[in-house]
Amino acid sequence: MEKPLTVIIKPTRDCNLRCKYCSVGDPDSTYMSEEIARESIEKIAKRYPGSNTKFIWHGGEPLLPGLEFYRRIIKIEEPLRQEGYVISNIIQTNGSLINQEWAYFFKQHNFGVGLSIDGPEEINNRTRVFEGGTGAFRSIIRGSQILGESGVNHGYLVVISRHNVDSIDEIIDFMIEQDKSYKLVAVAPIGRAAKAREELMIQDKNFSKSQLRLFERWLQEGKSSQKQALWKYVVPVLTGEPIECIFEEDCQQSFIGVDSNGDVYPCGRFCGSGEFLYGNILKNSLEEIWNNPARIALSKRSENLEAKCKKCDYIKICNGGCPLQGRLNGDINNADYNCKEYRTIFSTIERRIKEEVDIK
C-alpha cells in the first residue's frame, strides 16, 4: 500500500509580516486561483483509490487569500471524501489575522493549526516583525487566545536562529506556561534568510546544545510538550526508524509541494527553485510530474550520498538530512549543513537513554 502523501501547498507567497529569517523571499502578489486549487486537490487526492492526503496550507501567510477561498476548498474536498478518499487539512499561519470567524471555520472543518512564534515577547520580536519593525508577538498571542477560546487545538513552531539559540531555557519556560505542543526547527538560509545569512546562522555547536538542553529538561521535568518537540530525535534512536521529513530515506514518497501558480516541487522549501521544478499541476499529468528526472534523482539520493554519510553510525536514521540543506553544501547528494549537529544530538541522546536505563 502506498504511503500517505503530505502536500505543502502555497496559496500565496505574500505575507503581512517581514520576518528576518523568511525562507520564502520577497513577497509575491500571486494568489492561487480556484482552478489551480481544484486541480491540485483533485489530481493529487485521486492518485489511487482511497488515497490518504494531508494538505498543509503554507505561505507566505496562507490566511491572506481570505476565508471564502477556504470555503471553496472544503466544497472541492467534500465530494472526494464521500468517494472514499481520506483528506485532512493543516494551516501554518503567523496568527496575526485570526479572528472569531476564522476560529469557527477551523473548528467546524477540523483544521489543524500551527502558529509560528519564537518564544516570549522580547525574544519573538527580535525576528518576527511587521513591515516597519513592530514586533508581532501580541498579535500572535491574540490569535492563539481566540483559537483556544473557540476550542481549536493548535501548536507552536519555533525557528531557532542566532537571535534566540542562547535563550532556549526562556523559550522552554514560555512553552510550559502556554501549555502548547511545539516544534523547534533550525533556520534555513534560503529566501530572504539567504540575504542575512551571517546575521542568522547558528555558530559552533549552539544548535545541538539548545536541543540537548531541551532533552535534559525533559528528563528532569517530564513535560509532554517537551517530549513532542524531541520525538524526531528520540524515536529514531529507540526504533531505528526516522519520523521527520528531513531524515527520511526518500522524502519524495511522502511529500510534494505546490506553489501558488501551480508549479510543483519536491516540497514547500524548494518552491521557486527552477532546477527542481517538476512541472505544473494544470499543464502536466501526475504521471509526468512523478516521473520528472529531478524527482527521480532526488528519490535516489540515499544511494548517492557522499562517502562520509555512508560511514556514519546514524545513516539509517538521518539519511544525510534534508536534501535542500545538502544542496546548500554543493548539491543534493551532500550532507545537510547541520550534519555534525544532528550527529551530536543523536549520539548524546543515545548515550543518555542508555544511562537512564542502567540507572533504573
Residue pairs with C-beta under 8 A, 6 or more apart in sequence:
2 47
2 48
2 51
2 253
3 253
3 254
4 51
4 52
4 53
4 54
4 86
4 254
5 44
5 47
5 51
5 52
5 53
5 54
5 254
5 255
5 256
6 53
6 54
6 56
6 245
6 254
6 255
6 256
7 40
7 44
7 53
7 54
7 55
7 56
7 255
7 256
7 257
7 258
8 56
8 58
8 255
8 256
8 257
8 258
8 267
8 268
8 269
9 32
9 40
9 55
9 56
9 57
9 58
9 257
9 258
9 268
10 32
10 58
10 59
10 60
10 62
10 257
10 258
10 259
10 260
10 268
10 271
11 31
11 32
11 37
11 57
11 59
11 60
11 62
11 64
11 65
11 69
11 260
12 28
12 29
12 30
12 31
12 32
12 59
12 60
12 61
12 62
12 64
12 65
12 260
13 24
13 25
13 27
13 28
13 30
13 59
13 60
13 259
13 260
13 271
14 27
14 28
14 29
14 30
14 31
14 59
14 60
14 61
14 64
15 22
15 24
15 27
15 59
15 60
15 61
15 64
15 94
16 61
16 64
16 94
16 96
16 97
16 130
16 131
17 61
17 94
17 96
17 128
17 129
17 130
17 131
17 136
18 129
18 130
18 131
19 94
19 116
19 127
19 128
19 129
19 192
20 126
20 127
20 129
20 161
20 163
20 192
20 193
20 196
20 199
20 200
21 127
21 159
21 161
21 187
21 192
21 193
21 196
21 200
22 191
22 192
22 193
23 188
23 190
23 191
23 192
23 193
23 269
24 59
24 60
24 191
24 192
24 271
25 190
25 191
25 192
25 194
25 272
26 192
27 60
28 60
28 260
30 260
30 261
31 64
31 65
31 260
32 65
32 69
32 260
32 261
32 262
34 69
34 72
35 282
36 258
36 260
36 261
36 262
36 281
36 282
37 69
37 72
37 73
37 76
38 76
39 262
39 281
39 282
40 258
40 262
40 281
41 55
41 73
41 76
41 77
41 80
41 87
42 76
42 80
43 281
43 286
44 53
44 256
44 258
44 286
45 51
45 53
45 77
45 80
45 85
45 87
46 80
46 85
47 286
49 84
50 84
50 85
50 86
51 85
51 86
52 86
53 85
53 86
53 87
53 88
54 87
54 88
54 89
54 90
55 87
55 88
55 89
55 90
56 90
56 91
56 92
56 268
57 70
57 89
57 90
57 91
57 92
58 92
58 268
59 92
59 93
60 260
61 93
61 94
61 96
61 97
62 91
62 92
62 93
63 91
63 93
63 97
63 98
63 102
64 97
67 101
67 102
67 105
70 105
71 105
73 89
74 109
77 87
77 89
80 87
81 87
88 110
88 112
89 109
89 110
89 111
89 112
90 111
90 112
90 113
90 114
91 106
91 111
91 112
91 113
91 114
92 114
92 116
92 157
93 113
93 114
93 115
93 116
93 143
94 115
94 116
94 128
94 136
94 139
94 140
95 115
95 116
95 117
95 139
95 140
95 141
95 142
95 143
95 144
96 130
96 136
96 139
96 140
96 142
96 143
97 143
98 142
98 143
98 146
98 147
99 146
100 146
100 150
102 146
103 146
103 147
103 149
103 150
103 152
104 150
105 111
106 113
106 147
106 150
106 152
107 150
107 151
107 152
111 152
112 153
112 154
113 147
113 152
113 153
113 154
113 155
114 154
114 155
114 156
114 157
115 140
115 143
115 144
115 147
115 154
115 155
115 156
115 157
116 128
116 140
116 156
116 157
116 159
117 124
117 128
117 137
117 140
117 141
117 144
117 156
117 157
117 158
118 124
118 126
118 127
118 128
118 158
118 159
118 163
118 164
118 171
119 158
119 164
119 167
119 170
119 171
119 174
120 137
120 170
120 171
120 173
120 174
121 135
121 137
121 138
123 163
123 164
123 167
123 170
123 171
123 174
124 135
124 136
124 137
124 140
125 135
125 136
125 137
126 163
126 164
127 159
127 161
127 163
127 164
128 135
128 136
128 137
128 140
129 135
129 136
130 136
144 154
144 178
144 180
147 154
148 154
154 180
155 180
155 181
155 182
155 183
155 228
156 175
156 178
156 180
156 181
156 182
156 183
157 182
157 183
157 185
158 164
158 171
158 182
158 183
158 184
158 185
159 185
159 186
159 187
160 168
160 184
160 185
160 186
160 187
160 202
160 207
160 210
161 186
161 187
161 200
161 201
161 202
162 187
162 199
162 200
162 201
162 202
162 203
162 206
163 200
164 171
165 202
165 206
165 207
165 209
165 210
166 206
168 209
168 210
168 213
168 214
169 213
169 217
171 184
172 213
172 214
172 217
172 226
175 182
175 225
175 226
175 229
176 221
176 223
176 225
179 225
180 225
181 224
181 225
181 228
181 229
182 225
182 228
182 229
183 228
183 229
183 232
184 210
184 211
184 214
184 229
186 202
186 207
186 338
186 341
187 193
187 200
187 201
187 202
188 269
188 324
188 325
189 197
189 200
189 201
189 328
190 269
190 324
190 328
191 272
193 200
205 340
205 341
205 344
207 338
207 341
208 340
208 341
208 342
208 344
208 345
208 348
211 230
211 233
211 341
211 345
212 344
212 345
212 348
212 349
214 226
214 229
214 230
215 230
215 233
215 234
215 345
215 348
215 349
215 352
216 352
217 223
217 226
218 226
218 227
218 230
219 352
219 356
227 234
230 349
231 243
232 243
232 244
232 247
233 345
233 346
233 349
234 349
234 353
235 241
235 243
236 242
236 243
236 247
236 317
236 318
236 346
237 317
237 346
237 349
237 350
237 353
238 353
240 316
240 317
241 317
242 248
242 249
242 317
242 318
242 319
245 251
245 254
245 255
245 267
245 322
246 321
246 322
246 325
246 336
247 317
247 318
247 319
247 321
248 254
248 319
249 302
249 319
250 299
250 301
250 302
251 266
251 267
251 298
251 323
252 266
252 295
252 298
252 299
253 299
255 266
255 267
256 264
256 265
256 266
256 267
256 278
257 264
257 265
257 266
257 267
257 268
257 269
257 270
257 271
258 264
258 265
258 281
259 265
259 271
259 272
261 280
262 280
262 281
262 282
262 283
263 271
263 277
263 279
263 280
263 281
264 277
264 278
264 279
264 280
264 281
264 284
264 289
265 271
265 272
265 273
265 276
265 277
265 278
266 276
266 278
266 294
266 295
266 298
266 323
266 324
267 324
269 322
269 324
270 276
270 324
275 294
276 294
276 298
277 294
278 284
278 289
278 292
278 294
278 295
279 288
279 289
279 292
281 289
289 295
297 332
298 323
298 332
301 319
301 320
301 323
301 326
301 332
301 333
302 319
302 320
304 333
305 315
305 319
305 320
305 333
305 334
305 335
306 320
306 333
306 334
306 335
308 335
309 315
309 318
309 319
309 320
309 335
309 339
312 318
312 343
313 347
314 342
314 343
314 346
314 347
317 346
318 336
318 339
318 342
318 343
318 346
320 326
320 333
320 334
320 335
320 336
320 339
321 335
321 336
321 338
321 339
321 342
322 336
323 332
324 332
325 336
325 337
325 338
326 332
326 333
326 334
326 335
326 336
326 337
327 334
328 337
329 335
329 336
329 337
336 342
